[in-house]
Amino acid sequence: MTEVLSQEEIDQLLTAINTGDTVPESLKPVIDSRKLKIYDFKRPDKFSKEQIRTISMIHETFARLSTNSLSAQLRSVIHVHVASVDQLTYEEFIRSIPTPTTLAIINMDPLKGNAILEVDPAVTFSVIDRLFGGNGNGTKFQHELTDIEQSVMEGIIVSLLRNLREAWAQVIDLRPRMGQIDTNPQFAQIVPPTDMVVLVTFETTVGEIEGMINFCIPYITIEPVIGKLSTQFWFSQAHRAGSSENLTILKDKLETVIIDVTAEIGKISLPIREVLSLCVGDVVRLYNTRVGDPYSLNIGSRPKFLCRPGIVGRKLGVQIVKKIAEVRQEEFDELAPNDSHP
């Protein structure tokens, strides 16, 4: 409801304005209610939310494959799943990992540049203990890897890279190769400290031991395929690959199916009493069939080709003349020039 001011109230307001005691509402600063987003130009966001979501989906596939392959290699219950996907500077990533650790530099061919696969020491020594015949509890004393332990971890990482290639197959034919293994993160400077990277963190459980596996990909490395990291593209590629794979499997299965192939001279309908009375020397006249006409070669119960009878060695055979779908009436007449009847 609108409030009407009296003359006395109007005079008081005018007096207050003249003396500067109050500020009229119209002169008060307008508060902007829009939400403001802080943008740090020192660490700009390079990946959109959709791209981060797609990267997460790709590496969920990698985690599932790695769970199966590591369980088979270690003959133990292994669980690997994506814990988080974040974008941060390379310096922040290097500072977040312990020393010493297992740090594998990965060549991301055909993409330019390298990535880093970092395995938490708890997971590393648990895997090594399991492969050396232990129960997988690892050791409480962390140390730099010996030559034998490093060789063992190289084999594990190579198997993980095979899973990585399969997980990325819908986006690019990735051929990751392991370059070297370091234990000090400060020696692994694959990009400048301020460059943005995407960090995929996997929670890994080996028996009762829990730890992390980190996969760090610089933006400059993944930039050539950044346009393909959309959910729509990834799903369309996955559907296309799945359809192609199913079609190939179906073709392979059909090639082993045995089916009857018969050459049909002609057809006729007879009462059963006439069929029972047939004797040697009787002549049966076929419908719509002339001497010299090609036979119908049936695949199962379906006419597929026209053929002519003959002998192959000591056996009867037929020679395929044409597909039935390709035969026109004038061609059919040329194939059967003889107009005499039996």
C-alpha positions as CSV (number, residue, x, y, z in Angstrom):
1,M,0.0,0.0,0.0
2,T,1.4,3.5,-0.9
3,E,2.0,5.7,2.1
4,V,1.1,9.4,1.7
5,L,3.3,11.9,3.5
6,S,2.0,14.9,5.3
7,Q,3.2,18.4,4.6
8,E,5.1,18.4,8.0
9,E,6.9,15.2,7.1
10,I,7.8,16.6,3.6
11,D,9.3,19.7,5.3
12,Q,11.4,17.6,7.7
13,L,12.8,15.6,4.8
14,L,13.7,18.7,2.9
15,T,15.4,20.2,6.0
16,A,17.4,17.0,6.5
17,I,18.6,17.0,2.9
18,N,19.7,20.6,3.2
19,T,21.6,20.0,6.4
20,G,23.2,16.8,5.2
21,D,21.9,14.6,8.0
22,T,20.5,11.9,5.8
23,V,21.0,10.6,2.3
24,P,18.0,10.2,0.1
25,E,17.2,6.7,-1.1
26,S,17.7,7.7,-4.8
27,L,21.3,8.7,-4.0
28,K,22.3,5.5,-2.2
29,P,24.6,3.1,-4.2
30,V,22.9,0.3,-5.9
31,I,24.0,-3.1,-4.7
32,D,24.6,-5.5,-7.6
33,S,23.0,-8.8,-6.7
34,R,24.7,-10.7,-9.6
35,K,27.1,-13.5,-8.6
36,L,30.7,-12.7,-9.4
37,K,33.2,-15.4,-10.2
38,I,36.8,-14.8,-9.2
39,Y,39.2,-15.4,-12.1
40,D,42.9,-15.9,-11.4
41,F,44.9,-15.0,-14.5
42,K,47.9,-16.8,-13.0
43,R,46.1,-20.1,-13.2
44,P,43.4,-19.9,-15.8
45,D,40.9,-22.7,-16.3
46,K,41.8,-24.6,-19.5
47,F,39.3,-27.4,-19.3
48,S,35.5,-27.0,-19.3
49,K,33.3,-28.9,-17.0
50,E,32.2,-31.1,-19.9
51,Q,35.8,-31.9,-20.8
52,I,36.6,-32.7,-17.2
53,R,33.5,-35.0,-17.1
54,T,34.6,-36.8,-20.3
55,I,38.2,-37.2,-19.0
56,S,36.7,-38.8,-15.9
57,M,34.6,-41.2,-18.0
58,I,37.6,-42.2,-20.0
59,H,39.7,-43.0,-16.9
60,E,36.8,-44.8,-15.3
61,T,37.3,-47.3,-18.1
62,F,41.0,-47.3,-17.4
63,A,40.3,-48.0,-13.7
64,R,38.1,-50.9,-14.5
65,L,40.6,-52.4,-16.9
66,S,43.4,-51.9,-14.4
67,T,41.4,-53.6,-11.6
68,N,41.1,-56.7,-13.8
69,S,44.7,-56.8,-15.0
70,L,46.3,-56.1,-11.6
71,S,44.1,-58.6,-9.9
72,A,45.3,-61.2,-12.4
73,Q,49.0,-60.2,-12.1
74,L,49.1,-60.1,-8.4
75,R,46.6,-62.9,-7.8
76,S,45.0,-60.8,-5.2
77,V,41.9,-58.6,-4.8
78,I,42.7,-55.2,-6.3
79,H,40.4,-52.2,-6.5
80,V,41.1,-49.1,-8.6
81,H,38.5,-46.3,-9.1
82,V,38.6,-42.6,-10.0
83,A,38.6,-40.5,-6.9
84,S,38.8,-37.0,-8.5
85,V,39.7,-35.1,-11.7
86,D,41.1,-31.6,-11.1
87,Q,42.9,-28.9,-13.1
88,L,45.8,-27.2,-11.4
89,T,49.3,-25.9,-12.1
90,Y,52.1,-28.3,-12.6
91,E,53.9,-26.7,-9.6
92,E,50.9,-27.5,-7.3
93,F,51.0,-31.1,-8.5
94,I,54.7,-31.6,-7.8
95,R,54.3,-30.1,-4.3
96,S,51.4,-32.5,-3.5
97,I,53.3,-35.8,-4.0
98,P,55.7,-37.3,-1.5
99,T,59.4,-37.9,-1.7
100,P,60.5,-40.5,-2.5
101,T,57.8,-41.9,-4.8
102,T,57.5,-43.9,-8.0
103,L,57.3,-41.4,-10.8
104,A,57.0,-42.7,-14.4
105,I,57.4,-40.3,-17.3
106,I,55.1,-41.4,-20.1
107,N,55.6,-40.5,-23.8
108,M,52.1,-39.8,-25.1
109,D,52.8,-40.6,-28.8
110,P,51.3,-39.4,-31.2
111,L,50.5,-36.4,-28.9
112,K,53.5,-34.1,-28.3
113,G,55.0,-34.0,-24.8
114,N,54.9,-36.3,-21.8
115,A,52.6,-37.2,-19.0
116,I,53.4,-38.5,-15.5
117,L,52.1,-41.6,-13.7
118,E,52.8,-41.4,-10.0
119,V,52.3,-44.4,-7.7
120,D,52.0,-43.9,-4.0
121,P,54.8,-45.6,-2.0
122,A,52.3,-47.6,0.0
123,V,50.9,-49.1,-3.2
124,T,54.4,-49.5,-4.8
125,F,55.8,-51.6,-1.9
126,S,52.6,-53.5,-1.4
127,V,52.7,-54.6,-5.1
128,I,56.4,-55.5,-4.9
129,D,55.9,-57.5,-1.7
130,R,53.0,-59.4,-3.3
131,L,55.1,-60.2,-6.4
132,F,58.0,-61.3,-4.2
133,G,55.8,-63.9,-2.5
134,G,54.6,-61.9,0.5
135,N,51.1,-61.1,1.7
136,G,51.1,-57.7,0.2
137,N,51.5,-55.7,3.4
138,G,54.6,-54.0,2.1
139,T,57.1,-52.3,4.4
140,K,56.9,-49.5,6.9
141,F,60.3,-48.2,5.9
142,Q,60.1,-46.3,2.6
143,H,63.2,-46.1,0.5
144,E,64.3,-45.5,-3.0
145,L,63.7,-48.4,-5.3
146,T,66.5,-50.8,-5.9
147,D,67.3,-51.9,-9.5
148,I,65.3,-55.1,-9.0
149,E,62.3,-53.3,-7.5
150,Q,62.4,-50.7,-10.3
151,S,62.4,-53.5,-12.9
152,V,59.3,-55.0,-11.3
153,M,57.5,-51.7,-11.2
154,E,58.3,-51.1,-14.9
155,G,56.5,-54.3,-15.7
156,I,53.4,-53.2,-13.7
157,I,53.4,-49.7,-15.3
158,V,53.7,-51.1,-18.9
159,S,50.6,-53.3,-18.2
160,L,48.8,-50.1,-17.0
161,L,49.8,-48.3,-20.2
162,R,48.1,-51.0,-22.3
163,N,44.9,-50.3,-20.4
164,L,45.4,-46.6,-20.9
165,R,45.6,-47.1,-24.7
166,E,42.4,-49.1,-24.7
167,A,40.6,-46.5,-22.6
168,W,41.6,-43.6,-24.9
169,A,40.8,-45.6,-28.1
170,Q,37.5,-43.8,-28.6
171,V,39.3,-40.4,-28.8
172,I,42.7,-41.1,-30.3
173,D,44.9,-44.1,-31.1
174,L,47.2,-43.4,-28.2
175,R,50.5,-45.3,-28.0
176,P,51.9,-44.5,-24.6
177,R,55.5,-45.5,-23.8
178,M,57.4,-45.4,-20.6
179,G,60.4,-43.3,-20.6
180,Q,62.1,-43.5,-17.2
181,I,61.3,-43.9,-13.5
182,D,62.3,-41.2,-11.0
183,T,61.8,-41.1,-7.3
184,N,62.3,-37.3,-6.7
185,P,59.5,-35.2,-8.1
186,Q,61.8,-32.2,-8.5
187,F,63.7,-34.0,-11.2
188,A,60.6,-34.5,-13.3
189,Q,60.1,-31.1,-15.0
190,I,58.1,-32.0,-18.1
191,V,56.4,-28.5,-18.4
192,P,57.0,-25.1,-16.8
193,P,55.7,-24.8,-13.2
194,T,52.9,-22.4,-14.1
195,D,51.4,-24.5,-17.0
196,M,48.0,-26.0,-16.4
197,V,47.6,-29.8,-16.1
198,V,44.7,-32.2,-15.5
199,L,45.2,-34.5,-12.6
200,V,43.3,-37.8,-12.4
201,T,43.5,-39.4,-9.0
202,F,42.8,-43.1,-8.5
203,E,42.1,-44.6,-5.1
204,T,43.9,-48.0,-5.1
205,T,43.5,-50.8,-2.7
206,V,45.9,-53.8,-2.7
207,G,44.6,-56.3,-0.1
208,E,44.3,-54.2,3.0
209,I,46.7,-51.4,1.8
210,E,45.2,-48.2,0.4
211,G,47.0,-45.6,-1.6
212,M,46.7,-43.3,-4.6
213,I,47.8,-43.4,-8.2
214,N,48.0,-40.0,-9.9
215,F,48.0,-39.5,-13.7
216,C,49.0,-36.0,-14.7
217,I,48.5,-34.7,-18.3
218,P,49.7,-31.2,-19.2
219,Y,47.2,-29.1,-21.2
220,I,49.8,-28.5,-23.9
221,T,49.9,-32.3,-24.5
222,I,46.2,-32.9,-24.6
223,E,45.4,-29.7,-26.5
224,P,45.3,-31.2,-30.1
225,V,42.4,-33.5,-29.1
226,I,40.7,-31.1,-26.7
227,G,37.8,-30.7,-29.2
228,K,37.1,-34.4,-29.0
229,L,36.7,-34.4,-25.2
230,S,32.9,-33.7,-25.4
231,T,30.4,-36.1,-24.0
232,Q,28.5,-36.2,-27.3
233,F,31.6,-37.0,-29.4
234,W,32.8,-39.7,-26.9
235,F,29.4,-41.4,-26.8
236,S,29.0,-41.3,-30.6
237,Q,32.5,-42.9,-31.1
238,A,31.8,-45.5,-28.4
239,H,28.5,-46.4,-30.0
240,R,30.1,-46.5,-33.5
241,A,33.0,-48.7,-32.3
242,G,30.5,-51.0,-30.4
243,S,28.3,-51.4,-33.5
244,S,31.4,-52.1,-35.7
245,E,32.7,-54.6,-33.2
246,N,29.3,-56.4,-32.9
247,L,29.0,-56.5,-36.7
248,T,32.5,-58.1,-37.1
249,I,31.6,-60.7,-34.4
250,L,28.3,-61.4,-36.1
251,K,30.1,-61.9,-39.5
252,D,32.7,-64.2,-38.0
253,K,29.9,-66.3,-36.4
254,L,27.9,-66.5,-39.6
255,E,30.9,-67.7,-41.6
256,T,30.8,-71.0,-39.7
257,V,27.1,-71.7,-40.2
258,I,26.3,-74.7,-42.4
259,I,23.4,-74.1,-44.8
260,D,21.8,-76.3,-47.5
261,V,22.4,-75.3,-51.2
262,T,20.2,-77.0,-53.7
263,A,19.8,-76.7,-57.5
264,E,16.1,-76.8,-58.4
265,I,15.1,-78.0,-61.9
266,G,11.5,-77.0,-61.6
267,K,8.2,-77.5,-59.6
268,I,4.9,-79.3,-60.1
269,S,1.9,-80.0,-57.8
270,L,0.5,-83.6,-58.0
271,P,-2.2,-85.3,-56.0
272,I,-0.8,-87.9,-53.6
273,R,-2.5,-90.8,-55.6
274,E,-0.5,-89.8,-58.7
275,V,2.7,-89.7,-56.8
276,L,2.0,-93.2,-55.4
277,S,1.3,-94.5,-59.0
278,L,4.6,-93.2,-60.5
279,C,6.7,-95.8,-62.2
280,V,10.1,-96.0,-63.9
281,G,9.8,-94.4,-67.4
282,D,6.9,-92.0,-66.5
283,V,7.4,-88.4,-67.7
284,V,6.5,-85.6,-65.3
285,R,5.9,-82.2,-67.0
286,L,7.2,-79.3,-64.9
287,Y,5.4,-75.9,-64.8
288,N,7.2,-72.9,-66.5
289,T,10.3,-74.9,-67.3
290,R,11.8,-75.5,-70.7
291,V,14.7,-77.6,-71.9
292,G,17.9,-75.5,-71.6
293,D,16.5,-73.2,-69.0
294,P,19.0,-72.4,-66.2
295,Y,18.3,-74.0,-62.8
296,S,17.5,-72.0,-59.7
297,L,20.2,-72.3,-57.1
298,N,18.6,-72.0,-53.7
299,I,20.4,-70.9,-50.5
300,G,18.3,-72.6,-47.8
301,S,14.8,-72.0,-49.2
302,R,15.5,-68.7,-51.0
303,P,16.4,-68.6,-54.7
304,K,19.6,-66.7,-55.1
305,F,21.4,-67.6,-58.4
306,L,20.7,-69.0,-61.8
307,C,23.0,-72.0,-62.7
308,R,23.6,-74.6,-65.4
309,P,24.2,-78.3,-64.7
310,G,27.5,-80.0,-65.5
311,I,30.1,-82.5,-64.3
312,V,33.0,-81.7,-62.0
313,G,35.4,-84.6,-62.1
314,R,33.2,-87.6,-61.4
315,K,30.5,-85.6,-59.6
316,L,27.5,-83.6,-60.7
317,G,27.8,-79.9,-60.3
318,V,26.4,-76.6,-61.4
319,Q,27.9,-73.4,-62.8
320,I,26.5,-70.1,-61.4
321,V,25.4,-67.9,-64.3
322,K,24.0,-64.8,-62.5
323,K,22.3,-63.5,-59.4
324,I,18.5,-63.8,-59.8
325,A,18.1,-60.1,-58.7
326,E,20.2,-59.0,-61.7
327,V,18.4,-61.0,-64.3
328,R,15.9,-59.1,-66.6
329,Q,13.4,-60.8,-68.8
330,E,15.3,-60.3,-72.0
331,E,18.5,-61.8,-70.4
332,F,16.5,-64.7,-69.1
333,D,15.4,-65.4,-72.7
334,E,19.0,-65.3,-73.9
335,L,19.9,-67.8,-71.2
336,A,17.2,-70.2,-72.3
337,P,17.1,-70.1,-76.2
338,N,15.7,-73.6,-76.6
339,D,11.9,-73.5,-76.7
340,S,11.2,-77.2,-77.0
341,H,9.4,-79.1,-74.3
342,P,10.2,-82.6,-73.0
